Amino acid sequence: MTCPTSSAKGRFCKASGDSTIYWKGRKLLLLDEKHRQKLLKRGAAIEVLTLLDGSDVALHDGVIHHLGVFFRIFV
């Protein structure tokens, strides 16, 4: 899934069932202020903003979250 909808501020995505979003070809998760994964409802609207320094952040429910790369460890 990509983020097809754009606005003047950024692009909108919908959260997958595992609380991740797809952005720029990568599967990402939202991080809270303690760098823990933010759990999202499936289909939650997320706005991804690109800052002046080129980094991306996500806006959800009026709160800005950093983005982390999703990876799964298989044991």
C-alpha positions as CSV (number, residue, x, y, z in Angstrom):
1,M,0.0,0.0,0.0
2,T,1.3,3.5,-0.8
3,C,0.2,6.9,0.3
4,P,-1.8,8.1,-2.7
5,T,-3.5,11.2,-1.2
6,S,-1.4,14.3,-1.0
7,S,-2.1,17.8,0.4
8,A,-0.1,21.0,0.8
9,K,1.3,19.7,4.1
10,G,2.1,16.1,3.4
11,R,0.7,12.8,2.3
12,F,-1.9,10.6,4.0
13,C,-1.5,6.9,4.7
14,K,-3.7,4.3,6.3
15,A,-2.3,2.1,9.0
16,S,-2.1,-1.7,8.4
17,G,-3.3,-4.3,10.8
18,D,0.2,-4.5,12.4
19,S,0.3,-0.7,13.2
20,T,2.6,0.1,10.3
21,I,2.5,2.3,7.3
22,Y,4.2,2.1,3.9
23,W,6.2,5.2,3.0
24,K,8.8,5.6,0.2
25,G,8.9,1.8,-0.4
26,R,9.6,1.0,3.3
27,K,7.4,-0.5,6.0
28,L,7.6,2.0,8.9
29,L,6.1,2.2,12.4
30,L,5.3,5.3,14.5
31,L,7.4,5.8,17.7
32,D,6.2,7.6,20.8
33,E,8.4,10.0,22.9
34,K,10.1,7.0,24.6
35,H,10.8,5.4,21.2
36,R,8.2,2.6,21.7
37,Q,5.9,1.5,18.9
38,K,2.6,3.5,18.8
39,L,-0.3,1.1,18.3
40,L,-2.8,2.1,15.7
41,K,-6.2,0.9,14.7
42,R,-6.3,-0.7,11.2
43,G,-7.2,2.0,8.7
44,A,-6.2,4.9,11.0
45,A,-5.4,8.0,8.9
46,I,-1.8,9.1,9.2
47,E,-0.3,12.2,7.7
48,V,3.4,12.0,6.8
49,L,5.3,15.3,6.8
50,T,8.7,16.0,5.3
51,L,10.6,18.5,7.4
52,L,13.0,21.1,6.1
53,D,16.0,18.9,7.0
54,G,14.6,16.2,4.8
55,S,13.5,13.9,7.6
56,D,9.9,12.5,7.7
57,V,7.6,12.5,10.7
58,A,4.0,11.3,11.1
59,L,1.1,13.3,12.4
60,H,-1.7,11.3,14.1
61,D,-4.4,12.7,16.4
62,G,-2.6,16.0,16.6
63,V,0.6,14.5,17.9
64,I,3.9,14.3,15.9
65,H,5.7,10.9,15.9
66,H,9.1,9.9,14.7
67,L,9.2,7.0,12.2
68,G,11.1,3.8,12.7
69,V,12.0,1.0,10.2
70,F,9.9,-2.1,10.8
71,F,11.8,-5.3,11.0
72,R,10.8,-8.8,12.2
73,I,13.2,-11.2,13.9
74,F,12.6,-14.8,13.2
75,V,13.8,-17.3,15.9
